[in-house]
């Protein structure tokens, strides 16, 4: 049984779990979870989407036309998918990149995350973020303004509940002095990683998180942003060397090499492996759900990428 977590000294390699588009099926979740573990992946990851607005108020940051990928219209709940994966795997870690924390009740979120850590026997990585769509906040019934402060308080509540009993809190929620069990298997708590790249988000990561959930972006921007996170940690009196950088790639895998400026949104397996190595990240994971629609093909590409990386 896992009773804590330690900083890894080698690059870990993960895979986004079947969750959206044609992969939003029970059989696909199970096939990819089992297959990824058998191949030797270190981790499985899920994301968080509520809806695909027909007339969006905000541009999606990852596409030229500002629209979400069409596959995002069909999206399974991230923690439900990880729970299924926990039941059919034994070793791989299970993470969210990212869970849009302000959408959720802090106490109920703590209960669900704790349950997942307990049922997976201590394999949970808690990745939290703010998202980018005010339409989704409206649908969740949560104010768009003040979302950063709400995330800070949610982290406060999670840590208060996880650190021990009795629990009491006054802020975004009011928790009377109470006993809240069980506690997570990982002590003192599961690792908390944060996404984002605004000045406020990077400062928050440096002050509060165990690491940064970084987007797959050109290497100069990635490394400069990571330097900002590390400085923020140092300014907060923390050890910047203890933070982990976890990079997510959402590539279209090609058979022919692409120009370097298209990496890592597209590229051959070898190009993507080279990009992943050059990030200097502690962990890199790939979401292949937009490069194929078949679980078997996904696992084949994932295995090729894993071999190239290792």
N, C-alpha and C positions, 0 to 999 in steps of 0.2 A: 504494500500500500504506500502511495506517495504521501509524505508528510511535510513536504516543502518544495521549493523550487530554487534552482541555482542558475547562475549565468553560464551559458554555454561558451566554450572556447573555440568552437568550429561553426561554420555556417550550417544552419538548419534549412531544410527544403520542404516547402509545403505545397498544398494543392487546394484550390477552392472546391468545395464540395458541391455536388449536384443540388441545384436549388431553384433555378429559374428557367424560363423559356421551355424548350422541349425536355429539359432535365428535371422539371418539377414533378417528379413521379417517385413513388415509393421504391420501385424496383431500381431506378437509376441511383437514388441515394444510397441504397444498400450495395449495389454493384460497385460504385465508385469508392465508397468508404472502405469496403473490404479489399478492393483491388489496390487502392493507394497504400494501404497498410502492408499488403503483401509485397508490393514493389519496393518498399523501404522508405516511403515518405515519412517525415517527422511530424507533420501537422495537417489538419484539415480546417478550412475556414468558411464562414458564411458572411453574407452582407445583409443589408436591411433596406427594404423598399416597401412602401404602402400602396402606391398607385402611380399611374402614368397619366398626368393631366393632358387633356386634349388641347387646351390652350394654356400652356404653362406661364406662370408669372415670372419664373426664373429660368435662366439658361442652364442646361446641363453642362458642366465644365469639361466633359471628356469628348465632345464631338464638335465638328465644324459647324453644324446647323443648330446647335444648342438643344437638340432633342435627345431624350434618353434612348439607349439602344432598344430596338423593338422587342427584344427578348425580355426586357424588364417588365413588360405588361403582365406577365405571369410570374409570381414570386411567392415562394413558400416562406413561412415564418422562420427566421434564422435559428432560434433556440429549439424549436420543434425538430428541425432538421438535424441539429447537433445531438439532440437526445436520441434520435434514431441511430445516428452514427455511433454514439457511445454504446448502444446496445449490441452492435455487431462488430466492434473493434476492441482491442485490448491494450494497445500501446500508443497509438498516435495521439498527439495533443489536439484539443478542439478549441478553436478560437473564433471570435467575431471581429470582422474588419469591414466596417465598424457597425456596432449597435448604436442607433441614434437615441442616446439615453434620455433626453428630455421628453420623448414621447411616452415614457413609462412612469408608473407610480414607483418611487424609490424603494418602498418597503416590499412591494410585490416583486419588483425586479430583483432585490436581494434574495427573496425566497426562491425564485426561479433559478438564478445563477448558483445559489448554494445547492439546490437540488441537483443541478447538472454536474457540479463538482463532486458531490457525494456519489451519484450514480455512475460517474465515469472513473471513480476512485482517484480523484485528484488530477485530472488531465485538462482542466479548463484554463484558457487564456481569455481574460475579459478585455476586449477592445471596444472602446467607447468613442463616440464622436457626436457631431452636431448636425450632420447632413447639410444640404444646400437648398432644399425646396421648401419655400414658405407654404406651398399648396399642401404638402404632406403634414406640416404643422397644423394647418387649419383643419385638415381631416382628422387629425389626432386630438383636436380640441385643446391644443397647447399654444400659448403665445409665442410668436416668432421673436419678439423683442425679449431681451433678458435671458436668452437661451444659454449663453456662456455661464452666467451666474447660476442658472439652474443646474447645469452640469457640475459645477463645483460643489453644490449642495448635495447632489446625488452621490458623488464620490464620498462626501462626508458621511452620508447615511450608510452607504455600503460598508465603509470602514468601521463605523460605530457598531453596526450589527455584527460584523465579522470578528471584531476584536475580543468580544466576550460579553458576559451577562453580569449585572442587569444592563439593559439598553435603555437610554432616554435621549431624546433629541427634540429641539425646538428650532424650526426654520421653515423650509419649504413644506415639511410635514411636521406633525406633532406626535411624537411617540412617548406615551406615558412610560414610566419605569416598568420594564417588562423583561421577561425571559423569552428569548427567541432562539429556538433550536430547530434543526441541527446547525452546527457550524461547518464551514467548508473543510474538506480533508486537508487542503494545502494551508499551512500555517506560516506566517500569521494571517495570510489571506491569499487568494489567487492573484497572480500578477495582473496589474491594470495597465493597459497601453492606451494611448490617446492618439487620435488622428487630427488632421488640420494643418494648415500652413499659414494662417494669418498671424500677425504679431502676438495677439492675445492667446491664440491656440498654442503657439510655440513656447510662450512663457509659461503657460499652464503645464505643458509637458515637462519642461525643465523643473518646475516646482513640485509636481505631484505624481507624475507617472513613472512606471518602470521602463518606459520606452516610447518610441514614436512609430505609429503605423503610417508609413510613408507611401505616397503614390509613386507609380513608375513614371518618372519624368527624366528629362535629360540630366546626365550626370553632374554637370557643373551646378545646376540649380539644386539638385538633391544634396550634394555635399555641402554647399553653402548653407542650406537650410538646416542640415544636421549640425553644422558648427554653431548656428544660432541656438538650437536646442541645448547643446552642451554648455554654451556660455550661460544660458538661463539657469541651468542646473547649478553651475558653479556660483552664480550670483545668489542663489537660494541656499548656499551652504551645503550642497549635495555633491556627491562624487559623480562627475559626468561619465567616468569610465564604467559606472555600474548600469548605465542606461543601455537599452537595446534598440537597434533600428531594424524594423521589419518592413520589407518592401513588397508591395503588391504589383504584379504585372498582369495586365489584361490584354494579351497579345492576339493578333491574328497571325497564326504560324504559316509561313510561306515556304515554298520549295526553293525559290531563288532568293539570293541576298537582296536586301533593300538598302536604300541610302541610310546612313547613320542617323540622320535627323528624324527618321521614323521610328527608331527604337525608343522604348520597348513596346510601342503599340502594334508593331508588326516586325517580322523578321524570321529568319530561319532558326531552327533549334540551336545551331551553333552560335548564331548571333545573339540570341536571347541568353544563352548560357554565359557568353562572354560579358554581356551587359550585367547580368546578375553578379558575376564574380567581381566586376569593377565597381559595383556600388559600395563595397566595403561593409555591407549589412551583416548583421548577426543572423538574419533569417530572410529568405526570399520565398514568396509563393506565387504561383501562376493560376489565373482564372482562365480556363480554356473553353468555357461555355459559349463563347462567341466565335470560336474558330471551328467548331464542329457541333453537330446535333446528336451524336451517337455516343453513348457511354463507353462502348468498346474502343471506338476511335479516340475518345478522350484519354483513356488509359494508355493506349498505344503511344500517343503523343507525349503524355506525361512521363512514361517510361523512358522515351528517347531523351527528353529534357533532363530527367534525373541522371541518366547515364552521362550526358554531356557535362553536367555540373560536377559530377563526382569523379 
